[in-house]
Amino acid sequence: MKLRAVSYLAFFAAVFSSFHATAQEAQSSVDQAREALSRQEGDADAAKQLEEVFQAAEKNYSLLKKGKFGLTYNFDYSYFGDQRLDIAIVNNSILNFDVTPAAQHNFTNTFTIDYGLFDNLTLSTRIPLVTKYETTDELDNSDMGDVSFTFRYQPFSYVPGKMSTTLFGSFKSATGTSPYEIDINRQLASGSGYYSVSAGASFSKVLDPVVVFSSLSFSYAFNETGLNQVRGGRVLEKVEPGNSLSLSGGFAYSLSYDVSLSISAQVGFTDETVLTFSDGGEAVAEDQVSALVNFALGIRVSDKTIINTNVGFGLTEDSPDVLIGVSLPINIGGLAE
């Protein structure tokens, strides 16, 4: 029973990524204001907040033993498709109106280092390497993303037939290329541009041969000040990212000792984001909701190694269109158990 429970739970991972930026090109002041409010790469949005929150819950059900190290490699791909409007207005007359398909491809290689401080407390560091390509303007960027630090704590030992509870918290740095310090018309960002902390709890229960699970998280984003970025004909000085609340749930089913399948769904709500400009004006991005459904397959290739693959689909405009991911543990000189 113990081996089967491990096979259910070890592969549960939901992968999110940043999402594609759109901007209106216009000549009037009204269109410039709209450009300032349009979603740019790295702005606080529901999809990105979901990514940050659920990274802390990827391994809630497989804490390491005291003194053990673990290293996990993840490769994630996400695709964002959109339509970009190109409008030219002269003397209140529309001279040009064009709709151009736009797409962004995101590739993320992530290394996660885990250490078991105690049997019921695991510390983690997540280091992402991000590559992005935007088709319309042929922009690309390869750089480090936002490094994050996470703890996972199980207050109660596992009891067969009872619900298992894991508490988690995460701190995300701003080590990636900030979207608030680049030329948004010529560059892509690899990070969010601000610091944030998140906390939550996850729950699971084994109902042989099924494991049901859920997770609830809250993320608080710190304001970013001292900026000097030109947006929409104005200079951006301060960003107040919106906080977010996220919920996930699903089940895992063991097809055999070597193969497991899980289906999960995530929903996130992000509060409004406020942009403050040097002229005293403000632009407010409205509340956003993101939702995704994810399918994951875990295949055991050895007694201690399970390779996880997942495919996800966005259900709202604030979500990636397609998500594809692969995750596997890496042994380093016998340290990763």
C-alpha positions as CSV (number, residue, x, y, z in Angstrom):
1,M,0.0,0.0,0.0
2,K,2.8,2.4,0.8
3,L,4.6,1.8,-2.5
4,R,1.4,2.3,-4.4
5,A,0.6,5.6,-2.5
6,V,4.0,6.9,-3.4
7,S,3.4,6.1,-7.1
8,Y,0.2,8.0,-7.0
9,L,1.6,11.1,-5.5
10,A,5.1,11.5,-6.7
11,F,4.2,12.8,-10.1
12,F,1.6,15.3,-9.2
13,A,2.8,18.6,-10.7
14,A,1.0,21.5,-12.3
15,V,3.1,23.8,-14.5
16,F,2.3,27.3,-15.3
17,S,4.1,29.9,-17.1
18,S,4.1,33.6,-17.9
19,F,1.8,34.8,-20.6
20,H,1.9,36.8,-23.9
21,A,1.8,40.6,-23.9
22,T,-0.4,42.7,-26.2
23,A,-0.3,46.4,-27.0
24,Q,-2.3,48.8,-29.1
25,E,-0.4,51.1,-31.4
26,A,-2.4,54.3,-31.8
27,Q,-1.8,58.1,-32.3
28,S,-4.4,59.6,-30.1
29,S,-4.0,60.2,-26.3
30,V,-6.9,57.8,-25.7
31,D,-5.1,55.0,-27.5
32,Q,-1.9,55.8,-25.5
33,A,-3.8,55.4,-22.3
34,R,-5.1,52.1,-23.5
35,E,-1.5,51.0,-24.3
36,A,-0.4,51.8,-20.7
37,L,-3.2,49.7,-19.4
38,S,-2.7,46.8,-21.9
39,R,-1.1,43.6,-20.5
40,Q,2.6,43.7,-20.9
41,E,5.1,40.9,-20.3
42,G,5.4,40.3,-16.6
43,D,2.5,42.5,-15.4
44,A,0.6,41.1,-12.4
45,D,-2.0,38.8,-13.9
46,A,-3.9,35.7,-12.8
47,A,-1.9,33.3,-14.9
48,K,1.4,34.4,-13.5
49,Q,0.2,34.5,-9.9
50,L,-1.1,30.9,-10.4
51,E,2.3,29.9,-11.5
52,E,4.0,31.5,-8.5
53,V,1.6,30.0,-6.0
54,F,1.4,26.5,-7.2
55,Q,5.1,26.1,-7.6
56,A,5.1,25.9,-3.8
57,A,2.7,22.9,-3.9
58,E,4.4,20.8,-6.6
59,K,5.7,18.2,-4.2
60,N,3.5,18.5,-1.2
61,Y,3.0,14.8,-0.9
62,S,6.7,13.6,-1.1
63,L,8.7,15.2,1.7
64,L,12.3,14.1,2.0
65,K,13.7,12.3,5.0
66,K,15.9,14.3,7.4
67,G,19.4,15.0,5.9
68,K,18.5,13.9,2.4
69,F,19.0,16.0,-0.8
70,G,16.9,15.9,-4.0
71,L,17.4,17.5,-7.4
72,T,14.6,17.7,-9.9
73,Y,14.7,18.9,-13.5
74,N,11.7,20.3,-15.3
75,F,11.3,21.3,-18.9
76,D,8.1,23.4,-19.6
77,Y,6.7,24.8,-22.8
78,S,3.8,27.2,-23.0
79,Y,2.1,28.9,-26.0
80,F,0.1,32.1,-25.9
81,G,-1.9,33.1,-29.0
82,D,-3.6,36.5,-29.3
83,Q,-4.8,39.1,-31.8
84,R,-3.0,42.5,-32.0
85,L,-4.9,45.6,-33.1
86,D,-3.1,48.2,-35.3
87,I,-5.3,51.3,-35.5
88,A,-4.4,54.7,-37.1
89,I,-6.7,57.6,-36.3
90,V,-6.3,61.0,-37.9
91,N,-8.9,63.8,-37.3
92,N,-11.3,61.4,-35.7
93,S,-11.2,59.2,-38.8
94,I,-9.9,55.7,-38.9
95,L,-7.4,55.4,-41.7
96,N,-6.1,52.0,-40.9
97,F,-7.5,49.0,-38.9
98,D,-5.7,45.8,-39.0
99,V,-5.8,42.6,-36.9
100,T,-2.5,40.8,-36.7
101,P,-2.1,37.3,-35.2
102,A,0.5,37.3,-32.4
103,A,2.0,34.4,-30.5
104,Q,4.6,33.9,-27.8
105,H,6.5,30.7,-27.2
106,N,8.0,30.2,-23.7
107,F,10.6,27.5,-22.8
108,T,11.7,27.1,-19.2
109,N,14.4,24.8,-17.8
110,T,14.0,24.6,-14.1
111,F,16.3,23.0,-11.5
112,T,14.8,22.5,-8.0
113,I,17.0,21.6,-5.1
114,D,15.3,20.0,-2.0
115,Y,16.7,19.3,1.4
116,G,15.0,17.5,4.2
117,L,15.6,19.6,7.3
118,F,13.4,17.2,9.3
119,D,11.3,14.2,8.3
120,N,8.3,16.5,8.1
121,L,10.0,19.7,6.8
122,T,11.5,20.1,3.4
123,L,13.3,23.3,2.1
124,S,13.5,24.0,-1.6
125,T,15.2,26.4,-4.0
126,R,13.9,26.8,-7.5
127,I,16.2,28.2,-10.3
128,P,14.5,28.8,-13.7
129,L,16.3,29.5,-17.0
130,V,13.8,31.1,-19.4
131,T,13.8,31.5,-23.2
132,K,11.0,33.4,-24.9
133,Y,10.2,34.1,-28.5
134,E,7.5,36.5,-29.8
135,T,6.5,36.0,-33.4
136,T,4.9,39.3,-34.4
137,D,7.9,41.6,-33.6
138,E,10.4,38.7,-33.8
139,L,11.6,39.4,-30.2
140,D,13.5,36.9,-28.1
141,N,15.2,36.7,-24.8
142,S,17.1,34.1,-22.8
143,D,17.9,34.8,-19.2
144,M,17.5,33.6,-15.6
145,G,13.9,33.8,-14.3
146,D,12.8,34.6,-10.7
147,V,14.5,32.4,-8.2
148,S,12.2,31.2,-5.4
149,F,12.6,29.6,-1.9
150,T,10.0,27.3,-0.5
151,F,9.2,25.3,2.6
152,R,6.8,22.4,2.9
153,Y,5.7,21.2,6.4
154,Q,3.5,18.3,7.4
155,P,2.2,18.9,10.9
156,F,0.8,15.4,11.3
157,S,2.3,12.0,10.4
158,Y,0.5,10.0,7.7
159,V,-2.2,7.7,8.9
160,P,-3.7,5.2,6.4
161,G,-7.2,6.1,5.6
162,K,-7.0,9.6,7.0
163,M,-6.5,12.9,5.2
164,S,-2.9,14.2,4.9
165,T,-2.3,17.9,5.4
166,T,0.8,19.9,4.1
167,L,1.4,23.6,4.8
168,F,3.7,25.5,2.5
169,G,5.1,28.9,2.0
170,S,7.2,30.6,-0.7
171,F,9.3,33.7,-1.3
172,K,9.9,34.7,-4.9
173,S,12.7,37.1,-5.7
174,A,13.0,39.4,-8.7
175,T,16.2,38.0,-10.2
176,G,14.8,37.8,-13.7
177,T,14.8,40.6,-16.3
178,S,12.2,43.1,-15.1
179,P,9.3,44.0,-17.4
180,Y,9.4,47.5,-15.8
181,E,13.1,48.2,-16.8
182,I,13.1,47.3,-20.5
183,D,12.0,48.8,-23.7
184,I,8.7,46.9,-24.0
185,N,8.7,47.4,-27.8
186,R,12.1,45.8,-28.3
187,Q,12.6,43.4,-25.4
188,L,11.0,40.6,-23.5
189,A,11.2,40.1,-19.8
190,S,12.1,36.8,-18.1
191,G,10.8,37.7,-14.6
192,S,7.9,39.4,-12.9
193,G,9.8,42.5,-11.8
194,Y,8.7,42.4,-8.1
195,Y,9.0,40.3,-5.0
196,S,6.2,38.3,-3.5
197,V,5.4,35.8,-0.8
198,S,2.7,33.1,-0.8
199,A,1.3,30.6,1.7
200,G,-1.3,27.9,1.7
201,A,-2.3,24.4,2.5
202,S,-2.9,21.2,0.6
203,F,-4.9,18.2,1.4
204,S,-4.9,14.6,0.1
205,K,-6.5,11.3,0.9
206,V,-5.9,7.8,-0.5
207,L,-9.0,6.0,-1.6
208,D,-7.4,3.0,-3.2
209,P,-6.7,3.0,-6.1
210,V,-7.4,6.8,-6.2
211,V,-5.8,9.7,-4.5
212,V,-7.9,12.9,-4.2
213,F,-6.2,16.2,-3.5
214,S,-6.8,19.9,-3.2
215,S,-4.8,23.1,-2.5
216,L,-5.7,26.6,-1.4
217,S,-3.1,29.4,-1.6
218,F,-2.8,33.2,-1.1
219,S,0.0,35.3,-2.7
220,Y,1.0,38.8,-1.6
221,A,3.0,41.0,-4.0
222,F,5.2,43.8,-2.9
223,N,5.1,47.2,-4.6
224,E,7.8,48.1,-7.0
225,T,9.0,51.8,-6.8
226,G,11.8,53.9,-8.3
227,L,11.0,53.0,-11.9
228,N,11.7,55.0,-15.0
229,Q,10.1,53.3,-17.9
230,V,8.3,54.9,-20.8
231,R,4.9,53.4,-21.4
232,G,2.1,54.8,-23.5
233,G,3.9,58.2,-23.9
234,R,4.3,58.5,-20.1
235,V,7.0,57.5,-17.6
236,L,6.1,54.7,-15.2
237,E,7.3,55.2,-11.7
238,K,5.5,52.7,-9.5
239,V,3.6,49.4,-9.8
240,E,1.2,48.0,-7.2
241,P,0.7,44.4,-8.3
242,G,-2.5,42.7,-7.3
243,N,-2.7,40.0,-4.7
244,S,-4.1,36.6,-5.7
245,L,-6.1,33.7,-4.3
246,S,-5.8,30.3,-5.9
247,L,-7.6,27.0,-5.6
248,S,-6.8,23.6,-7.2
249,G,-8.2,20.1,-7.0
250,G,-8.2,16.8,-8.7
251,F,-7.5,13.1,-8.4
252,A,-4.7,10.6,-9.3
253,Y,-5.4,7.1,-10.4
254,S,-2.9,4.2,-10.4
255,L,-3.3,2.2,-13.6
256,S,-0.6,-0.1,-12.4
257,Y,2.5,-0.1,-10.1
258,D,4.5,1.6,-12.9
259,V,1.9,3.9,-14.5
260,S,-0.3,6.6,-12.9
261,L,-2.6,9.2,-14.3
262,S,-3.9,12.4,-12.7
263,I,-6.4,15.1,-13.7
264,S,-6.5,18.5,-12.0
265,A,-8.0,21.9,-12.4
266,Q,-6.7,25.3,-11.0
267,V,-8.6,28.5,-10.6
268,G,-7.1,31.8,-9.6
269,F,-8.3,35.3,-8.8
270,T,-6.0,38.3,-9.0
271,D,-6.9,41.8,-7.6
272,E,-6.4,44.9,-9.7
273,T,-2.9,46.2,-10.6
274,V,-2.2,49.9,-10.3
275,L,0.4,51.7,-12.5
276,T,1.5,55.2,-11.3
277,F,3.1,57.6,-13.7
278,S,5.4,60.6,-13.2
279,D,2.6,63.1,-14.2
280,G,0.5,61.8,-11.2
281,G,-1.8,59.8,-13.4
282,E,-2.7,56.2,-12.7
283,A,-3.8,53.3,-14.8
284,V,-5.7,50.4,-13.3
285,A,-5.8,46.9,-14.7
286,E,-9.1,45.2,-13.7
287,D,-9.5,42.0,-11.6
288,Q,-8.6,38.9,-13.6
289,V,-9.5,35.2,-13.4
290,S,-7.4,32.4,-14.7
291,A,-8.4,28.7,-15.0
292,L,-6.6,25.7,-16.4
293,V,-7.1,22.0,-16.6
294,N,-4.1,19.7,-16.5
295,F,-3.5,16.0,-17.4
296,A,-0.4,14.3,-16.0
297,L,1.1,10.9,-16.6
298,G,3.7,9.3,-14.3
299,I,5.8,6.4,-15.5
300,R,8.1,4.5,-13.2
301,V,11.5,3.7,-14.9
302,S,13.2,2.4,-11.7
303,D,12.5,1.8,-8.1
304,K,13.4,5.4,-7.2
305,T,12.7,7.2,-10.5
306,I,9.3,8.4,-11.9
307,I,9.2,10.5,-15.1
308,N,6.2,12.8,-15.2
309,T,4.7,14.4,-18.3
310,N,1.8,16.8,-18.4
311,V,-0.4,18.6,-20.8
312,G,-2.6,21.5,-19.8
313,F,-5.1,23.8,-21.5
314,G,-6.2,27.3,-20.5
315,L,-9.9,28.0,-20.0
316,T,-9.9,31.8,-19.9
317,E,-8.2,34.6,-21.8
318,D,-5.8,35.2,-18.9
319,S,-4.5,31.6,-19.2
320,P,-1.9,30.0,-21.5
321,D,-3.5,28.3,-24.5
322,V,-1.3,25.2,-24.2
323,L,1.1,23.8,-21.5
324,I,3.5,20.9,-21.9
325,G,5.9,19.8,-19.3
326,V,8.4,17.0,-18.4
327,S,9.8,16.4,-14.9
328,L,12.3,13.9,-13.6
329,P,14.6,13.5,-10.6
330,I,18.4,13.6,-11.0
331,N,20.9,11.7,-8.9
332,I,24.1,13.5,-8.0
333,G,26.7,11.2,-6.4
334,G,24.0,9.4,-4.4
335,L,22.8,12.6,-2.7
336,A,19.4,12.6,-4.4
337,E,17.4,9.8,-2.8
